[in-house]
Amino acid sequence: MLKKLFQSFRLPLRRLPHQRHAPETLTARQHSLRRQDISRNAVSVVERLQQAGYEAYVVGGCVRDLLLEIEPKDYDVATSATPEQVRAVFRNARVIGRRFKLVHVHFGREIIEVATFRAEHPVDDEDDHLASRNESGRLLRDNIYGTLDDDAQRRDFTINALYYDPSSERIVDHTHGMQDIRNRLIRLIGDPEQRYQEDPVRMLRAVRFAAKLDFDVERHSAEPIRELAPLLEGIPAARLFDETLKLFLGGNAEHTYDLLRHYDLFAPLFPATAEALEDNPEYTDRLIRQAMINTDLRIEQGKPVTPAFLYAALLWPALPARVQELQDSGMPPIPAMQEAAHDILWEQCQRTALPKRFSIPMREIWDMQERLPRRQGRRADQLMENPRFRAGYDFLLLRESAGEQTGGLGDWWTRYQEVNESTRRTMIRELSGDKGAAGAPRKRRRSGRRRSDGAAE
């Protein structure tokens, strides 16, 4: 009895009915989106579904982006057809997913994602409620199908609930999404607190869209975020890793970083770094901010960006305090560095599951920071041949830009890469104060001959 009473306190509040409005239909004269702007494969999917007797629309982010004159990365279609019915229309289709059943229709390299109209989960029956949500209110399954109006109401943000029919070139707007686009607002559909409880990742999505589109998060949609931010700790680490890549690799990393901190969403993603931001705020913020600026610049220039370097920068500020703690307990510097790095990485993977293809090169970038100061003899040339040298060198420059004192190490390596072989040998000799061959200072050679007193000459 007490157990049931306790569970009842932990169950989410019953969803209040959304305040639904009659959908607004905008004709081609009332918006800027044209049929020729849409992927011809997406248009083909919509038309074939319509010809088969189903409702179908291009929907979501692609409609939003085109209205804002942004090139969409992909195209989504919403339809009244079930996944099995969609697959029956297209031979090149495959049903995917369990929590969210979708259909991927393949056209060479382009995939059009088709989703069936969905409705809210019923909450009148307690057993059904527990089956579809966990105790914090997070949705566990979302395969309850409904009407177009139902589908619009269960989408996350108003700007993502615009339905475009390429046949008539009309936009169907159930949630005043067009108005929010004009006002540059990110507004959650429904009760914000409950919607965040259903899926806490929506808080990250609000930040991502605000940074990407340079919109503001609408006041009521923003209010619960700080209080509910800890709910992110219950999200699977693999999913949060995917979300962090979307946050930081979209070309708006610096703005995203500021918004994450503003809404207290950074600490649930990077707890060790958040602690470093409290203990050493100036250095930590400078290093992370410069890493974000560099990331945005590389994306703008079309250069590759690796999550390994990004995570190396995000986690590095947490390292010194851990290393010092281990050294204070009697551990030598290098083992202390290695153990602290291992611990920080392990802890981070509990929040965002960094795959080994990124965690291993991240550790190698950190290891290079210990090796770059050791340049005597042939070590400098050997380091330059290391496949991680460039990333390690770039990371060294990043540390210096944040205020770390390295004794001019970054300038030395910059010059070493630019000069000829003869000058390099001179630079190596100058490191050891030796005017002879490169390497350690010369020792006096012993001839083996003995003076008359029996001592070696």
LINRA-V329892 format. One record per pair of residues at least 4 apart in sequence whose ideal C-beta (glycine too) atoms are under 7 Angstrom apart, sorted by the first residue. I is the first residue (numbers start at 0). J is the second residue. If there is no record, write none. Layout:
[[I | J] [I | J]]
//
This chain:
[[0 | 4] [1 | 5] [2 | 6] [3 | 7] [5 | 9] [6 | 10] [9 | 134] [10 | 134] [11 | 132] [11 | 136] [11 | 193] [11 | 196] [12 | 193] [13 | 122] [14 | 119] [14 | 122] [14 | 193] [15 | 190] [17 | 152] [17 | 189] [19 | 148] [19 | 152] [22 | 148] [22 | 171] [22 | 172] [22 | 173] [23 | 172] [24 | 169] [24 | 171] [25 | 29] [25 | 30] [25 | 169] [25 | 170] [25 | 172] [25 | 177] [26 | 169] [27 | 168] [30 | 66] [30 | 170] [31 | 66] [32 | 36] [32 | 62] [32 | 65] [32 | 66] [32 | 163] [32 | 170] [33 | 168] [34 | 42] [34 | 165] [34 | 168] [36 | 65] [37 | 41] [37 | 42] [37 | 57] [37 | 165] [38 | 42] [38 | 74] [38 | 109] [39 | 43] [40 | 44] [40 | 106] [40 | 109] [40 | 111] [41 | 45] [41 | 57] [41 | 74] [41 | 76] [41 | 111] [42 | 46] [42 | 165] [43 | 47] [44 | 48] [44 | 76] [44 | 104] [44 | 111] [44 | 113] [45 | 49] [45 | 55] [45 | 56] [45 | 57] [45 | 76] [45 | 165] [46 | 50] [46 | 166] [47 | 51] [47 | 88] [48 | 53] [48 | 55] [48 | 78] [48 | 80] [48 | 88] [49 | 53] [49 | 55] [49 | 166] [51 | 88] [53 | 78] [53 | 79] [53 | 80] [54 | 78] [54 | 79] [54 | 147] [55 | 76] [55 | 78] [56 | 76] [56 | 77] [56 | 162] [56 | 163] [56 | 164] [56 | 171] [57 | 61] [57 | 62] [57 | 74] [57 | 76] [57 | 163] [57 | 165] [58 | 62] [58 | 75] [58 | 76] [58 | 77] [58 | 162] [59 | 75] [59 | 159] [60 | 64] [60 | 71] [60 | 159] [61 | 65] [61 | 71] [61 | 73] [61 | 74] [61 | 75] [62 | 66] [62 | 161] [62 | 163] [63 | 67] [63 | 158] [63 | 159] [63 | 161] [63 | 180] [64 | 69] [64 | 71] [65 | 71] [66 | 180] [67 | 180] [67 | 212] [73 | 112] [74 | 111] [75 | 112] [75 | 114] [76 | 111] [76 | 113] [77 | 114] [77 | 116] [77 | 150] [77 | 162] [78 | 85] [78 | 113] [78 | 115] [78 | 116] [79 | 116] [80 | 84] [80 | 85] [80 | 115] [81 | 115] [81 | 144] [82 | 86] [82 | 94] [82 | 100] [82 | 102] [82 | 115] [83 | 87] [84 | 88] [85 | 89] [85 | 92] [85 | 102] [85 | 113] [86 | 92] [86 | 94] [86 | 102] [89 | 104] [91 | 104] [91 | 105] [92 | 102] [92 | 103] [92 | 104] [93 | 102] [93 | 103] [94 | 100] [94 | 102] [95 | 101] [95 | 103] [96 | 100] [96 | 101] [98 | 139] [98 | 140] [98 | 141] [99 | 141] [100 | 142] [101 | 112] [101 | 113] [101 | 114] [102 | 113] [103 | 110] [103 | 112] [104 | 110] [104 | 111] [104 | 113] [105 | 110] [106 | 111] [115 | 144] [116 | 144] [116 | 145] [116 | 146] [116 | 147] [116 | 149] [116 | 150] [117 | 141] [117 | 143] [117 | 144] [117 | 145] [117 | 149] [117 | 150] [117 | 153] [118 | 143] [118 | 144] [118 | 145] [118 | 149] [118 | 153] [119 | 149] [119 | 153] [120 | 131] [120 | 143] [121 | 127] [122 | 128] [124 | 128] [125 | 129] [126 | 130] [127 | 131] [128 | 132] [131 | 138] [131 | 139] [131 | 140] [132 | 136] [132 | 137] [132 | 138] [132 | 139] [133 | 137] [133 | 139] [135 | 196] [135 | 230] [135 | 233] [136 | 193] [136 | 196] [136 | 197] [137 | 196] [137 | 197] [137 | 198] [137 | 199] [137 | 233] [138 | 197] [138 | 198] [145 | 149] [145 | 150] [146 | 150] [147 | 151] [147 | 162] [148 | 152] [148 | 173] [149 | 153] [150 | 154] [151 | 160] [151 | 173] [151 | 174] [152 | 173] [152 | 188] [152 | 189] [154 | 159] [154 | 160] [154 | 188] [155 | 159] [155 | 187] [155 | 188] [155 | 194] [155 | 201] [155 | 204] [156 | 185] [156 | 186] [156 | 187] [156 | 188] [156 | 208] [157 | 174] [157 | 175] [157 | 176] [157 | 179] [157 | 186] [157 | 188] [158 | 176] [158 | 179] [158 | 180] [158 | 185] [160 | 173] [160 | 174] [160 | 176] [160 | 188] [161 | 170] [161 | 172] [161 | 176] [161 | 177] [162 | 170] [162 | 171] [163 | 170] [164 | 169] [172 | 176] [172 | 177] [174 | 188] [175 | 179] [176 | 180] [177 | 181] [178 | 182] [179 | 184] [179 | 186] [183 | 214] [183 | 215] [184 | 214] [184 | 215] [184 | 217] [185 | 205] [185 | 208] [185 | 209] [185 | 214] [185 | 215] [185 | 216] [185 | 217] [185 | 220] [186 | 217] [186 | 220] [187 | 191] [187 | 194] [187 | 220] [189 | 193] [189 | 194] [190 | 194] [191 | 195] [191 | 219] [191 | 220] [191 | 222] [191 | 223] [192 | 196] [192 | 223] [192 | 227] [193 | 197] [194 | 201] [195 | 199] [195 | 201] [195 | 202] [195 | 223] [195 | 227] [196 | 227] [196 | 230] [199 | 227] [199 | 230] [199 | 231] [199 | 234] [200 | 204] [200 | 234] [200 | 238] [200 | 242] [201 | 205] [202 | 206] [202 | 224] [202 | 227] [202 | 228] [202 | 264] [203 | 207] [203 | 242] [203 | 246] [203 | 264] [204 | 208] [205 | 209] [205 | 216] [205 | 220] [206 | 210] [206 | 255] [206 | 258] [206 | 259] [206 | 262] [206 | 264] [207 | 211] [207 | 245] [207 | 246] [207 | 249] [207 | 255] [208 | 212] [208 | 214] [209 | 214] [209 | 215] [209 | 216] [209 | 258] [210 | 251] [210 | 254] [210 | 255] [210 | 258] [211 | 249] [211 | 251] [216 | 220] [216 | 221] [217 | 221] [218 | 222] [223 | 227] [224 | 228] [224 | 262] [224 | 264] [225 | 262] [225 | 263] [228 | 262] [228 | 263] [228 | 264] [228 | 267] [229 | 267] [231 | 239] [231 | 267] [231 | 268] [232 | 267] [234 | 238] [234 | 239] [236 | 240] [236 | 348] [236 | 349] [236 | 350] [236 | 351] [236 | 352] [237 | 241] [237 | 352] [238 | 242] [239 | 243] [239 | 268] [239 | 350] [239 | 351] [240 | 244] [240 | 351] [240 | 352] [240 | 353] [241 | 245] [242 | 246] [243 | 247] [243 | 268] [243 | 351] [244 | 248] [244 | 306] [245 | 249] [246 | 255] [247 | 252] [247 | 255] [247 | 294] [247 | 309] [248 | 298] [248 | 304] [250 | 295] [250 | 298] [250 | 299] [251 | 255] [251 | 295] [252 | 256] [252 | 291] [252 | 294] [252 | 295] [253 | 257] [253 | 288] [253 | 291] [253 | 292] [253 | 295] [254 | 258] [255 | 259] [256 | 260] [256 | 287] [256 | 288] [256 | 291] [257 | 261] [258 | 262] [259 | 264] [259 | 265] [260 | 265] [264 | 268] [265 | 269] [265 | 273] [266 | 270] [266 | 273] [268 | 350] [268 | 351] [269 | 273] [269 | 313] [270 | 274] [270 | 350] [271 | 275] [271 | 314] [271 | 317] [271 | 343] [271 | 346] [271 | 347] [272 | 276] [272 | 283] [272 | 313] [272 | 314] [272 | 316] [272 | 317] [274 | 278] [274 | 317] [275 | 279] [275 | 283] [275 | 316] [275 | 317] [275 | 320] [276 | 280] [276 | 283] [276 | 284] [278 | 320] [279 | 283] [279 | 316] [280 | 284] [281 | 285] [282 | 286] [282 | 316] [282 | 401] [282 | 402] [283 | 287] [283 | 316] [284 | 288] [285 | 289] [285 | 401] [285 | 402] [286 | 290] [286 | 312] [286 | 315] [286 | 316] [286 | 397] [286 | 398] [286 | 401] [287 | 291] [287 | 312] [287 | 313] [288 | 292] [289 | 293] [289 | 397] [289 | 400] [289 | 401] [290 | 294] [290 | 309] [290 | 312] [290 | 397] [291 | 295] [292 | 296] [293 | 297] [294 | 298] [294 | 304] [294 | 309] [295 | 299] [296 | 300] [297 | 302] [297 | 304] [298 | 304] [304 | 309] [306 | 310] [306 | 357] [307 | 311] [307 | 357] [307 | 360] [307 | 361] [307 | 364] [308 | 312] [308 | 364] [308 | 390] [308 | 394] [309 | 313] [310 | 314] [310 | 353] [310 | 357] [310 | 361] [311 | 315] [311 | 361] [311 | 364] [311 | 365] [311 | 394] [312 | 397] [314 | 343] [314 | 347] [317 | 321] [317 | 343] [318 | 322] [318 | 339] [318 | 340] [318 | 343] [319 | 323] [320 | 324] [321 | 325] [321 | 339] [321 | 342] [321 | 343] [322 | 326] [322 | 335] [322 | 336] [322 | 339] [323 | 327] [324 | 328] [325 | 330] [325 | 335] [325 | 338] [325 | 339] [326 | 330] [326 | 332] [326 | 335] [330 | 334] [330 | 335] [331 | 335] [332 | 336] [333 | 337] [333 | 369] [334 | 338] [335 | 339] [336 | 340] [336 | 369] [337 | 341] [338 | 342] [339 | 343] [340 | 344] [340 | 362] [340 | 365] [341 | 345] [342 | 346] [343 | 347] [344 | 348] [344 | 358] [344 | 362] [347 | 351] [347 | 353] [348 | 352] [348 | 353] [353 | 357] [353 | 358] [354 | 358] [355 | 359] [357 | 361] [358 | 362] [359 | 363] [360 | 364] [360 | 387] [361 | 365] [362 | 366] [363 | 367] [363 | 387] [364 | 387] [364 | 390] [364 | 391] [364 | 394] [366 | 370] [367 | 371] [367 | 387] [367 | 388] [367 | 391] [368 | 391] [368 | 394] [368 | 395] [370 | 382] [371 | 382] [371 | 391] [371 | 395] [371 | 408] [371 | 412] [372 | 408] [373 | 378] [374 | 378] [374 | 379] [374 | 427] [374 | 430] [375 | 427] [375 | 430] [375 | 431] [375 | 438] [375 | 439] [376 | 437] [376 | 438] [376 | 439] [377 | 381] [378 | 382] [379 | 383] [379 | 415] [379 | 427] [380 | 384] [382 | 388] [383 | 388] [387 | 391] [388 | 392] [389 | 393] [390 | 394] [391 | 395] [392 | 396] [392 | 412] [393 | 397] [394 | 398] [395 | 399] [395 | 405] [395 | 408] [395 | 409] [395 | 412] [396 | 400] [396 | 409] [397 | 401] [398 | 403] [399 | 403] [399 | 405] [399 | 409] [405 | 409] [407 | 411] [408 | 412] [409 | 413] [410 | 414] [411 | 415] [412 | 416] [413 | 417] [414 | 418] [415 | 423] [415 | 426] [418 | 422] [418 | 423] [420 | 424] [421 | 425] [422 | 426] [423 | 427] [424 | 428] [424 | 437] [425 | 429] [426 | 430] [427 | 437] [428 | 433] [428 | 434] [428 | 437] [431 | 439] [431 | 440] [432 | 440] [433 | 440] [433 | 441] [435 | 441] [445 | 455] [446 | 456] [447 | 455] [448 | 456] [449 | 453] [449 | 454] [449 | 455] [449 | 456] [450 | 454] [450 | 456]]
//
